[in-house]
Amino acid sequence: MKKILMTAFLVLVIPSLHAQDINDALRYAQTDLNGTARFRSMSGAFGALGGDLSSLNINPAGSVVFANSQVGFTISSYNTANKSNYFGTNTSDSRNSFDINQGGVVLAFNNYDKKSNWKKFALALNYENNRNLDNALFSAGTNPLNSVDNYFLSYANGVSLGTLNNYYFDELYYNEQQAYLGYNSYIIDPSTNSSTNTTYYTNIATGGNYYQENKIRTKGYNGKLNFNFATQYTDQWSFGLNLNSHFIDYRQSSSFFETNDNPKYPTGSTVDVVHFYNDLYTYGNGFSFQLGTIYKVTKQFRVGFSYESPTWYRLNDELTQRVTTSGYGLNSSQNNTQYGTIVTDPNTTMIFQPYSLKSPSKTNYSFAYIFGKKGLLSLDLSRKDYSKTMYKPKSDFPTTNSILANSLTVSNEVRLGGEYKIKNVSLRGGYRWEGSPYKDKNIMSDLNGYSCGFGYNFGSIKLDVSYSNSKREYNQQFFSQGLTDAAKIKSVNNNISLTMLFEL
């Protein structure tokens, strides 16, 4: 007899088979344009410039460019607007958030020993929200082909009926949990009642259309703390090192809804309506390092180079799931004249074994021209090979790692920024282009963004304000297998930042 409702709340440690996929990997491997308002307003083109707390995230040699010690912090307003198209139906959703996304201090020291070629050194500590993970997506439309039953069937086929009827929470893998949910909510049934049965059929009839809604709400951050040291050798060379600590805190709540106009019970569907809820919590930390240099070719012209190592993350996942189904075939009243409802809620938190994720390394080439005290132009070119993204231990993720290696590619990035000074006022602007991490750009397009801003120098206090905008399109699959139809998302990000700097 099927177990319909589990009443005990349990916290479980699940064996090492995980549910991570390519979307989870990219969530932590990609970064946004974040940092101080001056950095944002010039689209992050600071690799050969330095002299800004956020420039340390591009080139650690930039801290030695500071003329004086400084402390600063940045507050930002984020708006993400998403337009979705799913089988011709257009919907939209948006998310607003407010954050203190940057804070840091740099201490600059001159070497007064005139015989030494080491002219200067600097120490800095800077925290930034490397990526804001707050978002909201809503997609809806009529699918003429596929139902959510395919999701549960894809996990159930191959799992014995005896396993599902003798459900021991601490022995089930993620795949078996999905089969359990589909079986106990009556979405699927076994081909035979034998405990050794491993094939299943659907209780959702064909012959009609499936109206589907998918709602996703996310909240969290990918933070990065730089421990920086830099030094200047002669009047031309600057060298820097960052030791970086990374922090991830991410929550995702998703709600999938499906109904259909297919034939009904007793000649058609036992199940007519499905609600499938998932709540994911991912947290962990990581480590990376950066090396960089800036060379003054002339008094006006500078070039820079920096290397950022892979980030080695150690992550933990916690997942809760439940399914609610309705239909005439689920009602026990006479003649089934009213809908019946089944709630399949294990009341469990699945705590997966910790796992590792290695994000790709990044190289950055930078060029800047300084027009005396009037202004500057700066160009950064970056390269990042996303196909090197990898889950570990490798034995637990052979299929996922193969998909990462075969689906992802090298992403190049161009950042161009400029600044013009009029007495105490600085006017700034920038442009950013970032290539898709996918070989197939239909999955995710290139990113285009622009920025602008201004600053005012009060003397020992500086105030900077920026506005930035970026656009990208991508496909959002509702599920990673079974029901893999995707909504086309057009995402627009708007940001306003304010930075206060104080000279020490």
Backbone torsions as a table, in degrees:
resi	resn	phi	psi	omega
1	MET	NA	135.8	-177.5
2	LYS	-67.8	145.1	176.0
3	LYS	-91.2	111.6	-171.5
4	ILE	-85.8	-45.0	-175.6
5	LEU	-138.2	121.3	176.9
6	MET	-92.8	126.8	-172.4
7	THR	-98.0	-17.9	-178.3
8	ALA	-87.9	137.7	175.4
9	PHE	-88.4	127.1	-176.5
10	LEU	-128.6	147.0	170.8
11	VAL	-113.5	122.4	-170.2
12	LEU	-119.2	146.0	169.5
13	VAL	-101.8	115.3	-173.1
14	ILE	-92.8	142.0	177.3
15	PRO	-56.2	178.7	-162.1
16	SER	-78.4	5.7	175.9
17	LEU	-83.5	119.9	-172.6
18	HIS	-107.3	174.1	179.8
19	ALA	-112.2	13.3	-176.7
20	GLN	-67.8	146.7	179.7
21	ASP	-137.6	-168.5	-175.3
22	ILE	-65.0	-33.2	179.7
23	ASN	-66.7	-38.6	177.8
24	ASP	-64.3	-41.6	-179.6
25	ALA	-63.1	-45.7	-178.9
26	LEU	-68.2	-28.9	179.5
27	ARG	-56.9	-36.3	-176.8
28	TYR	-101.9	-15.3	178.7
29	ALA	-84.7	-27.5	-179.7
30	GLN	-87.8	153.5	176.2
31	THR	-128.8	159.3	178.0
32	ASP	-104.8	172.5	170.7
33	LEU	-80.0	102.8	-177.6
34	ASN	-131.1	173.2	176.2
35	GLY	123.0	-153.5	-178.0
36	THR	-68.4	161.6	179.8
37	ALA	-65.0	-37.9	178.0
38	ARG	-64.1	-43.1	178.5
39	PHE	-61.6	-45.6	-179.7
40	ARG	-65.4	-42.1	-174.6
41	SER	-65.6	-23.4	177.0
42	MET	-103.3	19.5	176.7
43	SER	57.0	28.6	174.6
44	GLY	75.3	17.0	-179.1
45	ALA	-85.4	77.3	-172.5
46	PHE	-130.5	9.4	-173.7
47	GLY	-62.0	-33.1	179.5
48	ALA	-103.2	2.3	-176.8
49	LEU	-99.7	-54.8	-173.3
50	GLY	66.6	-162.7	177.8
51	GLY	73.3	15.0	177.5
52	ASP	-140.6	140.0	-176.5
53	LEU	-58.4	-37.7	-180.0
54	SER	-77.3	-16.2	176.2
55	SER	-64.0	-21.0	178.1
56	LEU	-63.7	-27.5	177.6
57	ASN	-70.9	-19.7	177.6
58	ILE	-96.3	-49.8	-177.5
59	ASN	-142.2	111.9	-176.7
60	PRO	-65.2	-13.9	176.8
61	ALA	-70.7	-12.2	-175.1
62	GLY	-68.6	-17.6	-177.7
63	SER	-70.8	-27.0	-178.0
64	VAL	-76.9	-8.5	178.0
65	VAL	-76.4	-21.7	179.8
66	PHE	-58.0	131.5	176.8
67	ALA	-76.9	-30.7	-178.8
68	ASN	-138.7	161.1	174.7
69	SER	-67.0	143.7	-177.3
70	GLN	-142.8	156.5	169.2
71	VAL	-133.7	142.3	-177.3
72	GLY	-157.6	162.0	175.7
73	PHE	-148.3	158.6	-175.1
74	THR	-132.1	135.7	171.7
75	ILE	-114.7	142.3	-174.0
76	SER	-136.6	147.2	172.2
77	SER	-111.0	125.3	-177.6
78	TYR	-111.3	138.9	171.0
79	ASN	-135.3	123.8	175.3
80	THR	-117.9	120.5	179.3
81	ALA	-114.4	126.7	-176.9
82	ASN	-122.3	125.7	172.4
83	LYS	-106.2	131.8	-175.4
84	SER	-118.8	142.1	172.5
85	ASN	-127.7	117.5	-179.2
86	TYR	-128.1	108.8	-176.8
87	PHE	51.1	43.2	174.0
88	GLY	87.7	-4.9	178.5
89	THR	-97.0	127.3	-178.4
90	ASN	-99.4	131.6	175.3
91	THR	-136.8	170.5	179.3
92	SER	-149.4	159.1	176.7
93	ASP	-159.3	162.8	-179.1
94	SER	-152.8	164.1	179.8
95	ARG	-142.9	132.6	175.7
96	ASN	-115.4	142.5	176.9
97	SER	-150.0	162.0	-177.1
98	PHE	-135.3	135.7	-170.6
99	ASP	-153.1	145.9	164.2
100	ILE	-87.0	96.1	-166.2
101	ASN	-96.6	-4.9	-178.4
102	GLN	-152.8	143.4	173.9
103	GLY	-162.7	136.0	-177.5
104	GLY	-167.0	172.0	178.8
105	VAL	-143.8	141.7	175.1
106	VAL	-128.0	136.0	178.0
107	LEU	-115.6	116.6	-177.5
108	ALA	-106.8	134.5	-177.1
109	PHE	-130.4	130.6	174.5
110	ASN	-90.4	144.1	174.6
111	ASN	-95.7	113.8	-175.7
112	TYR	-88.2	5.3	173.5
113	ASP	-79.7	102.5	-174.1
114	LYS	-68.1	-15.7	179.6
115	LYS	-82.8	-16.1	-177.7
116	SER	-86.4	141.0	174.9
117	ASN	-80.7	-12.5	178.1
118	TRP	-87.1	99.1	-168.4
119	LYS	-80.9	-27.0	-168.4
120	LYS	-163.6	154.9	169.8
121	PHE	-147.8	163.1	-176.3
122	ALA	-144.8	147.9	172.6
123	LEU	-121.8	139.5	-178.6
124	ALA	-145.9	151.3	173.6
125	LEU	-133.7	122.3	-175.6
126	ASN	-142.4	132.5	175.7
127	TYR	-112.8	138.2	175.5
128	GLU	-141.2	148.3	169.8
129	ASN	-80.0	97.0	-175.6
130	ASN	-59.6	-32.9	177.2
131	ARG	-154.1	125.9	174.5
132	ASN	-82.5	123.3	-173.7
133	LEU	-103.7	14.0	176.2
134	ASP	-76.1	128.5	-178.1
135	ASN	-160.6	163.4	177.1
136	ALA	-146.9	127.7	179.9
137	LEU	-129.7	137.9	172.3
138	PHE	-138.3	122.6	179.2
139	SER	-127.0	141.7	179.4
140	ALA	-151.9	147.2	178.2
141	GLY	174.1	173.7	-179.3
142	THR	-102.1	115.4	179.9
143	ASN	-91.2	118.7	-176.6
144	PRO	-83.1	-4.5	-170.7
145	LEU	-123.1	-48.2	-164.1
146	ASN	-118.3	140.1	177.6
147	SER	-111.4	164.2	176.9
148	VAL	-66.1	-14.7	177.8
149	ASP	-59.8	-28.9	178.4
150	ASN	-63.9	-31.4	177.0
151	TYR	-63.0	-50.3	-177.4
152	PHE	-70.2	-36.1	176.7
153	LEU	-63.3	-37.4	-177.6
154	SER	-63.8	-28.3	177.1
155	TYR	-89.9	-32.7	-173.1
156	ALA	-75.4	-42.0	-177.8
157	ASN	-60.7	119.0	-175.0
158	GLY	109.9	-14.9	177.1
159	VAL	-96.7	131.9	-176.4
160	SER	-72.4	147.7	177.2
161	LEU	-63.2	-33.2	177.8
162	GLY	-60.3	-37.0	177.9
163	THR	-63.6	-42.1	-177.9
164	LEU	-73.3	-31.3	179.2
165	ASN	-81.7	-18.2	178.4
166	ASN	-121.7	64.3	-171.1
167	TYR	-76.9	112.3	172.4
168	TYR	-110.8	114.4	-168.8
169	PHE	-57.3	-40.3	-173.9
170	ASP	-80.6	2.5	179.4
171	GLU	-113.0	-6.7	-175.0
172	LEU	-88.8	140.3	170.4
173	TYR	-83.2	170.5	178.0
174	TYR	-57.4	-44.0	-178.3
175	ASN	-58.0	-42.7	-178.2
176	GLU	-69.8	-30.4	176.3
177	GLN	-63.9	-38.9	178.7
178	GLN	-66.3	-39.9	177.3
179	ALA	-63.6	-41.6	178.8
180	TYR	-59.0	-45.3	-179.3
181	LEU	-62.9	-44.4	179.8
182	GLY	-65.8	-38.7	-178.7
183	TYR	-70.1	-46.6	-175.9
184	ASN	-78.2	-13.7	173.9
185	SER	-94.5	4.3	177.7
186	TYR	68.5	15.2	174.2
187	ILE	-68.8	-35.7	178.4
188	ILE	-129.3	157.1	176.0
189	ASP	-138.1	156.3	-180.0
190	PRO	-73.7	150.6	177.1
191	SER	-66.8	-33.9	174.5
192	THR	-136.2	164.8	-179.5
193	ASN	-91.0	10.6	178.0
194	SER	-71.0	141.3	179.8
195	SER	-64.4	-18.9	179.3
196	THR	-92.2	1.0	179.4
197	ASN	-60.8	136.8	179.2
198	THR	-130.0	12.1	177.4
199	THR	-121.9	147.9	-173.2
200	TYR	-137.3	158.0	176.3
201	TYR	-126.5	165.6	-175.5
202	THR	-93.4	149.1	173.1
203	ASN	-101.7	11.2	175.1
204	ILE	-105.9	117.6	-173.2
205	ALA	-69.9	157.9	173.5
206	THR	-99.0	178.8	176.8
207	GLY	103.4	0.2	179.5
208	GLY	-138.3	-155.8	179.5
209	ASN	-117.1	157.7	-177.2
210	TYR	-118.9	112.7	174.2
211	TYR	-83.8	127.4	-173.6
212	GLN	-131.8	142.3	173.6
213	GLU	-128.7	141.0	176.8
214	ASN	-134.6	119.4	-179.4
215	LYS	-117.5	129.1	-180.0
216	ILE	-128.4	129.2	174.8
217	ARG	-123.9	127.7	179.9
218	THR	-127.0	153.2	179.2
219	LYS	-152.2	136.9	177.0
220	GLY	152.9	-168.9	-176.0
221	TYR	-155.0	158.7	169.5
222	ASN	-120.9	97.7	-173.7
223	GLY	-95.5	155.9	-177.8
224	LYS	-141.2	128.2	179.4
225	LEU	-114.5	118.0	-180.0
226	ASN	-93.3	128.5	165.8
227	PHE	-106.0	109.8	-166.0
228	ASN	-116.5	142.1	169.3
229	PHE	-136.8	136.1	178.6
230	ALA	-144.9	156.0	179.8
231	THR	-145.5	153.5	177.9
232	GLN	-110.5	128.4	179.4
233	TYR	-112.4	121.8	-170.6
234	THR	56.1	-155.6	179.0
235	ASP	-96.3	2.4	-171.6
236	GLN	-113.8	-35.6	-170.9
237	TRP	-105.5	141.0	170.0
238	SER	-130.8	138.5	-179.6
239	PHE	-129.4	145.7	-178.7
240	GLY	-147.8	156.4	178.8
241	LEU	-137.2	133.6	171.3
242	ASN	-116.4	135.1	164.1
243	LEU	-109.9	119.3	-169.1
244	ASN	-112.4	135.2	172.3
245	SER	-111.1	131.5	-175.1
246	HIS	-113.1	147.7	-178.8
247	PHE	-135.5	130.2	178.3
248	ILE	-122.0	131.5	173.4
249	ASP	-142.8	110.7	-170.1
250	TYR	-139.2	132.1	176.4
251	ARG	-128.0	133.7	178.9
252	GLN	-132.7	126.5	175.1
253	SER	-117.4	124.7	-179.9
254	SER	-125.6	145.8	179.3
255	SER	-134.8	119.1	178.4
256	PHE	-110.1	134.8	179.8
257	PHE	-127.8	138.4	176.4
258	GLU	-144.4	137.2	168.5
259	THR	-138.1	169.4	-175.4
260	ASN	-149.5	165.0	176.3
261	ASP	-108.9	28.1	179.6
262	ASN	-75.3	167.9	175.2
263	PRO	-55.1	143.9	-174.9
264	LYS	-101.5	168.4	177.2
265	TYR	-58.9	140.7	11.4
266	PRO	-92.1	-6.9	-178.4
267	THR	-91.2	-11.8	-176.8
268	GLY	-127.6	-128.7	-172.1
269	SER	-69.8	134.7	166.4
270	THR	-75.3	-37.6	-179.6
271	VAL	-110.8	127.4	-179.8
272	ASP	-110.9	-27.2	-176.7
273	VAL	-131.8	135.8	178.8
274	VAL	-130.2	131.0	167.7
275	HIS	-118.9	124.8	-178.1
276	PHE	-125.1	119.4	-174.7
277	TYR	-114.2	136.3	177.1
278	ASN	-134.9	132.8	175.3
279	ASP	-127.0	117.2	-176.6
280	LEU	-114.6	136.8	174.2
281	TYR	-127.9	119.7	178.4
282	THR	-119.6	132.9	179.6
283	TYR	-146.7	155.5	179.8
284	GLY	165.8	-169.2	-179.4
285	ASN	-146.3	173.1	-177.7
286	GLY	-158.1	177.3	-178.7
287	PHE	-141.7	143.4	171.8
288	SER	-152.1	169.7	174.5
289	PHE	-138.3	159.4	179.3
290	GLN	-135.5	143.9	174.0
291	LEU	-125.8	142.1	-179.3
292	GLY	-156.3	160.0	176.6
293	THR	-145.5	151.2	173.3
294	ILE	-128.2	133.4	-179.6
295	TYR	-123.4	126.7	176.4
296	LYS	-86.7	102.6	178.9
297	VAL	-68.1	-47.2	171.7
298	THR	-134.1	-177.8	179.0
299	LYS	-62.7	-29.6	-176.8
300	GLN	-97.3	-31.8	-169.4
301	PHE	-105.6	130.3	179.4
302	ARG	-129.2	148.9	173.1
303	VAL	-127.5	152.3	-179.7
304	GLY	-141.1	154.9	174.4
305	PHE	-143.4	140.1	177.0
306	SER	-146.3	154.1	178.7
307	TYR	-130.6	130.3	173.9
308	GLU	-113.6	125.3	-178.3
309	SER	-66.9	167.7	167.3
310	PRO	-57.2	154.2	171.3
311	THR	-98.5	126.4	179.6
312	TRP	-99.8	105.1	-178.4
313	TYR	-95.7	147.0	168.7
314	ARG	-120.2	113.9	-168.3
315	LEU	-122.0	156.1	177.4
316	ASN	-131.5	140.7	178.3
317	ASP	-121.1	139.7	170.9
318	GLU	-128.4	134.1	-173.4
319	LEU	-136.6	134.3	170.1
320	THR	-122.9	144.3	-177.2
321	GLN	-142.0	152.0	171.3
322	ARG	-157.4	156.3	-179.5
323	VAL	-133.3	134.8	171.8
324	THR	-119.4	129.0	178.9
325	THR	-125.7	150.9	178.1
326	SER	-137.3	152.7	177.7
327	GLY	169.4	160.6	177.9
328	TYR	-64.7	-31.6	179.8
329	GLY	-71.6	-9.2	179.9
330	LEU	-101.0	3.6	-176.5
331	ASN	-97.1	135.0	-179.0
332	SER	-95.3	0.2	-178.5
333	SER	-74.8	165.6	-175.1
334	GLN	-61.2	133.1	176.8
335	ASN	63.3	6.9	177.3
336	ASN	51.8	48.0	-176.9
337	THR	-86.8	-7.3	178.5
338	GLN	-127.9	156.6	177.5
339	TYR	-66.4	143.0	168.8
340	GLY	-109.5	155.4	-178.4
341	THR	-130.9	135.4	177.5
342	ILE	-117.9	129.1	174.7
343	VAL	-109.6	117.3	177.7
344	THR	-109.1	99.2	-176.0
345	ASP	-131.4	103.0	179.2
346	PRO	-64.8	-13.3	-175.9
347	ASN	50.9	46.7	-178.6
348	THR	-127.2	151.0	167.8
349	THR	-109.9	114.1	179.6
350	MET	-82.8	111.9	178.0
351	ILE	-102.1	110.0	-176.7
352	PHE	-78.5	156.0	173.0
353	GLN	-60.8	140.8	177.8
354	PRO	-56.4	147.6	179.7
355	TYR	-139.3	169.3	-177.5
356	SER	-116.9	150.4	175.1
357	LEU	-135.1	127.4	176.1
358	LYS	-107.7	115.4	176.9
359	SER	-86.1	160.8	-175.0
360	PRO	-74.1	158.1	174.2
361	SER	-75.8	171.2	-176.3
362	LYS	-144.8	135.8	173.6
363	THR	-115.7	146.9	-176.2
364	ASN	-136.7	129.1	176.9
365	TYR	-114.6	131.1	-170.4
366	SER	-132.6	148.4	179.6
367	PHE	-142.0	137.8	-179.5
368	ALA	-146.2	143.9	176.3
369	TYR	-125.9	126.4	-176.8
370	ILE	-103.3	122.6	178.1
371	PHE	-93.4	65.4	-178.7
372	GLY	58.2	-131.0	178.4
373	LYS	-98.4	8.9	-176.5
374	LYS	-88.3	-34.1	-176.4
375	GLY	171.7	-167.4	-177.8
376	LEU	-162.9	160.0	170.4
377	LEU	-128.5	141.1	-176.1
378	SER	-141.9	142.6	-179.4
379	LEU	-134.5	130.0	174.8
380	ASP	-121.1	137.5	175.5
381	LEU	-124.2	124.0	-176.5
382	SER	-122.9	155.8	-179.9
383	ARG	-138.9	132.1	-179.0
384	LYS	-144.0	123.1	-176.7
385	ASP	-97.9	98.1	-176.5
386	TYR	-70.8	-17.2	178.4
387	SER	-67.6	-12.4	177.9
388	LYS	-86.0	-2.8	176.1
389	THR	-63.0	137.4	-172.7
390	MET	-152.1	136.9	170.8
391	TYR	-89.4	149.3	174.9
392	LYS	-138.8	150.0	3.5
393	PRO	-69.3	141.6	-174.5
394	LYS	-58.6	-32.3	-177.7
395	SER	-65.3	-22.8	179.4
396	ASP	-87.7	-16.3	-173.2
397	PHE	-131.0	42.8	-177.1
398	PRO	-63.2	-42.5	-178.2
399	THR	-70.8	-45.3	-178.5
400	THR	-63.5	-43.5	178.9
401	ASN	-64.6	-34.5	176.9
402	SER	-66.6	-39.8	178.0
403	ILE	-65.1	-41.3	178.3
404	LEU	-60.6	-46.1	-177.3
405	ALA	-67.3	-34.6	-174.5
406	ASN	-91.0	-21.9	-175.3
407	SER	-98.5	-28.6	-175.2
408	LEU	-96.9	165.8	-174.8
409	THR	-151.0	-174.1	177.8
410	VAL	-74.4	132.6	175.7
411	SER	-113.8	123.1	175.3
412	ASN	-98.7	151.5	-177.9
413	GLU	-135.7	139.0	177.1
414	VAL	-122.4	128.3	176.9
415	ARG	-128.7	126.2	-177.6
416	LEU	-126.1	129.3	-178.5
417	GLY	-141.7	155.2	178.4
418	GLY	-145.5	157.4	-179.8
419	GLU	-144.3	137.9	178.1
420	TYR	-131.6	129.7	-174.9
421	LYS	-105.7	134.4	173.1
422	ILE	-125.9	97.5	-174.4
423	LYS	55.9	-117.2	-176.6
424	ASN	-89.7	0.6	-177.3
425	VAL	-103.7	137.0	175.8
426	SER	-119.4	126.4	176.4
427	LEU	-104.3	135.6	-172.0
428	ARG	-136.9	154.6	175.8
429	GLY	-158.3	161.5	-178.8
430	GLY	-163.0	165.6	177.3
431	TYR	-138.6	143.9	-178.6
432	ARG	-136.6	133.4	172.7
433	TRP	-130.6	131.9	179.2
434	GLU	-132.0	126.6	-179.0
435	GLY	-70.7	156.7	179.0
436	SER	-65.5	142.2	174.7
437	PRO	-77.1	-8.9	-178.7
438	TYR	-95.9	146.4	170.9
439	LYS	-63.7	-39.8	178.2
440	ASP	-93.3	106.4	-177.1
441	LYS	-72.5	-6.5	173.2
442	ASN	-71.1	-23.7	177.8
443	ILE	-75.5	-44.1	176.2
444	MET	-147.9	128.1	-176.9
445	SER	-82.6	174.0	170.0
446	ASP	-66.4	156.9	177.2
447	LEU	-101.7	136.1	174.1
448	ASN	-124.2	134.3	-179.5
449	GLY	-148.7	156.3	175.4
450	TYR	-138.1	165.1	-176.8
451	SER	-153.4	161.6	176.2
452	CYS	-158.0	166.8	179.6
453	GLY	174.2	-179.3	178.4
454	PHE	-149.9	162.1	176.8
455	GLY	-140.1	155.6	176.5
456	TYR	-131.9	130.7	-179.0
457	ASN	-99.6	110.4	178.7
458	PHE	-88.4	-1.1	-175.0
459	GLY	115.2	-95.8	177.7
460	SER	-86.0	-7.8	177.7
461	ILE	-124.8	137.3	176.5
462	LYS	-125.0	140.1	179.0
463	LEU	-122.5	126.3	179.6
464	ASP	-126.4	142.2	177.9
465	VAL	-131.3	140.9	179.8
466	SER	-140.7	155.6	169.7
467	TYR	-130.6	133.4	177.4
468	SER	-135.0	150.3	-177.8
469	ASN	-140.1	137.7	175.3
470	SER	-142.7	152.4	-178.2
471	LYS	-135.0	142.7	176.9
472	ARG	-157.7	146.8	174.5
473	GLU	-112.9	145.8	177.7
474	TYR	-157.7	162.4	175.8
475	ASN	-92.5	133.5	178.1
476	GLN	-114.8	102.9	175.4
477	GLN	-73.3	142.6	177.1
478	PHE	-71.0	-38.9	179.4
479	PHE	-140.6	157.2	-176.0
480	SER	-80.7	-16.8	176.7
481	GLN	-152.5	161.7	-177.5
482	GLY	80.0	-85.7	175.4
483	LEU	-95.4	90.8	-173.6
484	THR	-107.0	10.0	175.7
485	ASP	-61.6	142.8	-172.5
486	ALA	-119.8	147.1	169.9
487	ALA	-90.7	144.5	176.3
488	LYS	-90.4	119.6	-175.7
489	ILE	-107.2	130.2	169.8
490	LYS	-107.9	110.8	-173.4
491	SER	-108.9	132.7	177.4
492	VAL	-125.1	125.6	179.5
493	ASN	-111.6	129.1	176.1
494	ASN	-121.6	138.5	-178.1
495	ASN	-140.2	137.2	171.5
496	ILE	-122.8	127.6	-177.2
497	SER	-127.6	149.1	176.3
498	LEU	-132.9	128.5	-179.6
499	THR	-119.8	135.4	172.3
500	MET	-113.0	127.2	178.7
501	LEU	-119.8	138.4	-179.8
502	PHE	-127.0	123.9	176.0
503	GLU	-80.0	137.8	-177.2
504	LEU	-97.3	NA	NA
